[in-house]
C-alpha cells in the first residue's frame, strides 16, 4: 500500500493539476502497541501548512453495507457472494445518458481478474428498460441495475457520496476508496486511475 501512495504522489508531480479525480483513500486503522507514556502538559502548536494533494487520506475503517442489486429476471446479486473479490460500484443518475453509456463501454473493455463492476442507476427503472440498455450496449462483463435503495445504504456509510460516484470495496468487504466527482475529469484518466487502485488492492 505504501508503494501505491508513493506512486500517486509521483503522478501528482508530473500530471496536470486537473488530471485527477477526487479519490478518497480509506485505510484500515491498525491498533497501536500498548506502552507506558509519561504524561506531558498540553502545548499549543501552530498548525502546519499542508500542500494540497490530488487525493485525500482518511484513517478509518468503513465496512461496506450488506446490499443486493436486482438482476431483473436473473434474481439478485448479494454482497456476501462477492467476498474474496474486489468490487467496484458506480452510482449514476440514469442508464440512457451519455455519461453512463461511455462509462459502461469503458468498463466492458477493462480486463481485471477477480474484480466485479456494478453500475447502479439511482433512478429506479423496470426490467424492460434495464434489459434494453444491456442489449443495445452489448453488456457482458458489467452488472447493470437500478435501485435507489442501494445508493441510500452506501450514502449512510459515506456521507459525501454523490452522483455520479464510485466506491471501491476490497476482498474483505471494506470500503477502501471512493470518488464523488467522476464527471470533473476525462473518463479515460479516471478509469486508468481505477485500474491502478484495483491492482494495488489485489496485491494485499
N, C-alpha and C positions, 0 to 999 in steps of 0.2 A: 504493500500500500504506500510505503514511503517513497518508493521509486516512482509510483504514479503521480504523487503530488509534486515531485521534482520535475517530472515531465511536463505537467501542466504549467508549472512556473516558467519553464523554458519556452513553452508555447506562448505564454503571455508576453515574453520579451520580443520574440520575432514575429508575432502575428499582429495585425492591425487591432486598434483598441476596440473596435466594434465586432471583432471576429468571433466572439464567444457568446454562447447562450448563458443566461444567468443560472449556472449549475450550483446547487447547494449540496454539500457533501455531509452525510450523516454518518459519523464514525461511532461504532460501539464503544462505550466507555469501559476501560479496564480498571478494576479495583486497585487502588494504590496499596502497597505493603504497609502494614501497621508498624509504627515505630514511635518511640517516645520523643516528643518535641518540646523543647523549652519554650514556655510562653514568653513572648516579647510584647512590649507595648505597641499599640497600633500607631503606625506612622502614615501621614497623608503623603501620597506620592502623586506627582503630576502625571496625568495620562500621557502615554507615548503616542506620537502621531504615526499612524499606520498607513502605508501607501495602499490605495485601492487595488484589489485583485480581481481577476475575471471570474472568480468563484468565491463562495463563502463557505467557511467550515463551521459546523456546529457539532460540539461533542455531546451527542445524545444517543440514545438507543431507542429507536421507534420501531415497534413491531407492526407489520402490515396488518390491516384488519382482515378478519375472515370474510371472504367475499365469494360470490359466484356470478358468472356472467351467462345470460341465456344464449344458447346457440341456435335458437329458432328452428325447431324441427329435429334437432340433434341433442336435446337435453340441455344440461348446464355444465360449464367448466368451473370447478371449485378450486379454491386456493390450496386446499390440502392435497390436491392431486399434483400441484406444481412444486412442492417441496423438493429440494435437490436440484432445481433448475433456477437460472436467472430469469426473472420475469420483468418485462418492460411494459408498463401500462400507459397508454396515451389517452387523454381525455380531449375530445373535440366537440365543437358546438353543432355538428351536423355531419351527415355522411356525404351528401351530394354537394360539397363545397370544393372550390379549387384547392384549398389547403389540404383537406382530408384526402382528396384524390391523389395529390402529389406525395403526401406522406405515405399512404398505403403502397403506392408504386415504388417508392424508395425502400420501404421495409421489405417488400417482396424480393428485392434484389440482394438484400443482405443475407449472408450465409454464416450465421453464428450458431454453432452446435451447442446444445444444452440451454438454449435461450428460447423463451416463448414471448412473442409480441402480441399484445392485445390492444385493439383500438376500440374505445367505448365512446359512443355519442351520448352526450348528456341530455340531448333532446330525444325522448323515448320514441321509438319507431316500431312498426309492426313487422311481422315476418316477411311480408311481400317486399317491403322497402329494403330490408337488410339483404334478402335473397337477391333482389335485382342489383343492388350495389356490388355484391360479391361476384355475381355472374358477369356484369359489364366490366368490372375491374380485373377479372381473371384471378381472384384471390385464392391462393392455395396454402401459403405458409402462415399468414397473419390471421389471428382470431378477430373477427369483426362483430361487434354487438352494439346494443343501445340500451342503456339502463342508467337513469339519473341517480338511482339509489346507490349504485357502486361509487359514483363520484362523491356523494354525500358521506359515505363511510370513510373515504380517504381524506376528505376535507376536514373531518373531525380530528384526524391524526396530524395532518399537515395544514395548519391554519391558512398560510398564504398561498395555497394552491389556487390556480385559476384555470381558465380555459382559453386557448389550448395549453396543455401542460403534459409533462411526462414524469413518471415515477419509476425508479429502478429498485427492484426488490432482489436481495441476494438469495442464495440457495437455502439459507437458514430461515427465511421468512422475515428479514428485517429490511426496512426502507433505508437504502444507503445513499441514494442520490435523487434529486428532483429538480426540475426546471420549469418555472411558471411562465416563461417568456419565449415560447418557441417561434413566434412569428417575428421576433425582432432581429433574427439573423437568418442568412440563407439556409435553406433546408439541408443543402449538401454539407455545410460546415457542422450543423447540429448533428446530423447522422454520423459524420466522421468522429466527432467527439464521443457520441454514444457508443460507437464500436470500441473505442479505447477504454471507456468506462467498463463495458461488459467484459472485455478481455481481462482487465485488471481484477475484476471480481472472480472470474473463473480460475485465476491463479491462486486465490486464497483458499 
